[in-house]
Amino acid sequence: MANRDDLSVKSDDQLSSQLSELKREQFNLRFQAATNQLEKPSRVREVRRTIARIKTLQGQRSKSASAPQG
């Protein structure tokens, strides 16, 4: 599981690529859950929360980048 400190040291490009990987995994997990083939139900929650952490971090970065300096 990725914690906040691990994510905060990544670049914006790395976060974007990890976000797309997680969204792909989330889709696959949803599909497995629908067909009753889900092996680790806890992974769904973990992926969802990591996606939320990345989006929050991206929002904070864009907000601080657009904030007026001085």
CNS distance restraints for C-alpha pairs under 8 A (distance, minus, plus):
assign (resid   1 and name CA) (resid  46 and name CA) 6.91 0.50 0.50
assign (resid   1 and name CA) (resid  50 and name CA) 7.67 0.50 0.50
assign (resid   2 and name CA) (resid   6 and name CA) 6.11 0.50 0.50
assign (resid   2 and name CA) (resid   7 and name CA) 6.81 0.50 0.50
assign (resid   2 and name CA) (resid  50 and name CA) 6.65 0.50 0.50
assign (resid   3 and name CA) (resid   7 and name CA) 6.56 0.50 0.50
assign (resid   3 and name CA) (resid  50 and name CA) 7.96 0.50 0.50
assign (resid   4 and name CA) (resid   8 and name CA) 6.08 0.50 0.50
assign (resid   4 and name CA) (resid  53 and name CA) 7.09 0.50 0.50
assign (resid   5 and name CA) (resid   9 and name CA) 6.68 0.50 0.50
assign (resid   6 and name CA) (resid  10 and name CA) 7.17 0.50 0.50
assign (resid   7 and name CA) (resid  15 and name CA) 7.34 0.50 0.50
assign (resid   7 and name CA) (resid  54 and name CA) 7.10 0.50 0.50
assign (resid   8 and name CA) (resid  57 and name CA) 7.30 0.50 0.50
assign (resid  10 and name CA) (resid  14 and name CA) 5.90 0.50 0.50
assign (resid  10 and name CA) (resid  15 and name CA) 6.34 0.50 0.50
assign (resid  11 and name CA) (resid  15 and name CA) 6.26 0.50 0.50
assign (resid  12 and name CA) (resid  16 and name CA) 6.18 0.50 0.50
assign (resid  12 and name CA) (resid  58 and name CA) 7.44 0.50 0.50
assign (resid  13 and name CA) (resid  17 and name CA) 6.24 0.50 0.50
assign (resid  14 and name CA) (resid  18 and name CA) 6.11 0.50 0.50
assign (resid  15 and name CA) (resid  19 and name CA) 5.97 0.50 0.50
assign (resid  15 and name CA) (resid  54 and name CA) 6.65 0.50 0.50
assign (resid  15 and name CA) (resid  58 and name CA) 7.99 0.50 0.50
assign (resid  16 and name CA) (resid  20 and name CA) 6.35 0.50 0.50
assign (resid  17 and name CA) (resid  21 and name CA) 6.30 0.50 0.50
assign (resid  18 and name CA) (resid  22 and name CA) 6.12 0.50 0.50
assign (resid  19 and name CA) (resid  23 and name CA) 6.15 0.50 0.50
assign (resid  19 and name CA) (resid  51 and name CA) 6.23 0.50 0.50
assign (resid  19 and name CA) (resid  54 and name CA) 6.91 0.50 0.50
assign (resid  20 and name CA) (resid  24 and name CA) 6.21 0.50 0.50
assign (resid  21 and name CA) (resid  25 and name CA) 6.22 0.50 0.50
assign (resid  22 and name CA) (resid  26 and name CA) 5.95 0.50 0.50
assign (resid  22 and name CA) (resid  47 and name CA) 6.39 0.50 0.50
assign (resid  22 and name CA) (resid  51 and name CA) 6.76 0.50 0.50
assign (resid  23 and name CA) (resid  27 and name CA) 6.20 0.50 0.50
assign (resid  23 and name CA) (resid  51 and name CA) 7.56 0.50 0.50
assign (resid  24 and name CA) (resid  28 and name CA) 6.36 0.50 0.50
assign (resid  25 and name CA) (resid  29 and name CA) 6.07 0.50 0.50
assign (resid  25 and name CA) (resid  47 and name CA) 7.79 0.50 0.50
assign (resid  26 and name CA) (resid  30 and name CA) 6.10 0.50 0.50
assign (resid  26 and name CA) (resid  44 and name CA) 6.75 0.50 0.50
assign (resid  26 and name CA) (resid  47 and name CA) 6.54 0.50 0.50
assign (resid  26 and name CA) (resid  48 and name CA) 7.33 0.50 0.50
assign (resid  27 and name CA) (resid  31 and name CA) 6.23 0.50 0.50
assign (resid  28 and name CA) (resid  32 and name CA) 6.18 0.50 0.50
assign (resid  29 and name CA) (resid  33 and name CA) 6.08 0.50 0.50
assign (resid  29 and name CA) (resid  38 and name CA) 6.87 0.50 0.50
assign (resid  29 and name CA) (resid  44 and name CA) 6.54 0.50 0.50
assign (resid  30 and name CA) (resid  34 and name CA) 6.23 0.50 0.50
assign (resid  30 and name CA) (resid  44 and name CA) 7.84 0.50 0.50
assign (resid  31 and name CA) (resid  35 and name CA) 6.43 0.50 0.50
assign (resid  32 and name CA) (resid  36 and name CA) 6.00 0.50 0.50
assign (resid  32 and name CA) (resid  37 and name CA) 4.88 0.50 0.50
assign (resid  32 and name CA) (resid  38 and name CA) 5.03 0.50 0.50
assign (resid  33 and name CA) (resid  37 and name CA) 5.99 0.50 0.50
assign (resid  33 and name CA) (resid  38 and name CA) 5.10 0.50 0.50
assign (resid  40 and name CA) (resid  44 and name CA) 7.77 0.50 0.50
assign (resid  41 and name CA) (resid  45 and name CA) 7.63 0.50 0.50
assign (resid  42 and name CA) (resid  46 and name CA) 6.40 0.50 0.50
assign (resid  43 and name CA) (resid  47 and name CA) 6.01 0.50 0.50
assign (resid  44 and name CA) (resid  48 and name CA) 6.19 0.50 0.50
assign (resid  45 and name CA) (resid  49 and name CA) 6.15 0.50 0.50
assign (resid  46 and name CA) (resid  50 and name CA) 6.18 0.50 0.50
assign (resid  47 and name CA) (resid  51 and name CA) 6.15 0.50 0.50
assign (resid  48 and name CA) (resid  52 and name CA) 6.34 0.50 0.50
assign (resid  49 and name CA) (resid  53 and name CA) 6.18 0.50 0.50
assign (resid  50 and name CA) (resid  54 and name CA) 6.24 0.50 0.50
assign (resid  51 and name CA) (resid  55 and name CA) 6.20 0.50 0.50
assign (resid  52 and name CA) (resid  56 and name CA) 6.05 0.50 0.50
assign (resid  53 and name CA) (resid  57 and name CA) 6.14 0.50 0.50
assign (resid  54 and name CA) (resid  58 and name CA) 6.10 0.50 0.50
assign (resid  55 and name CA) (resid  59 and name CA) 6.10 0.50 0.50
assign (resid  56 and name CA) (resid  60 and name CA) 6.21 0.50 0.50
assign (resid  57 and name CA) (resid  61 and name CA) 6.15 0.50 0.50
assign (resid  58 and name CA) (resid  62 and name CA) 6.17 0.50 0.50
assign (resid  59 and name CA) (resid  63 and name CA) 6.03 0.50 0.50
assign (resid  60 and name CA) (resid  64 and name CA) 6.10 0.50 0.50
assign (resid  61 and name CA) (resid  65 and name CA) 6.03 0.50 0.50
assign (resid  62 and name CA) (resid  66 and name CA) 6.15 0.50 0.50
assign (resid  63 and name CA) (resid  67 and name CA) 6.10 0.50 0.50
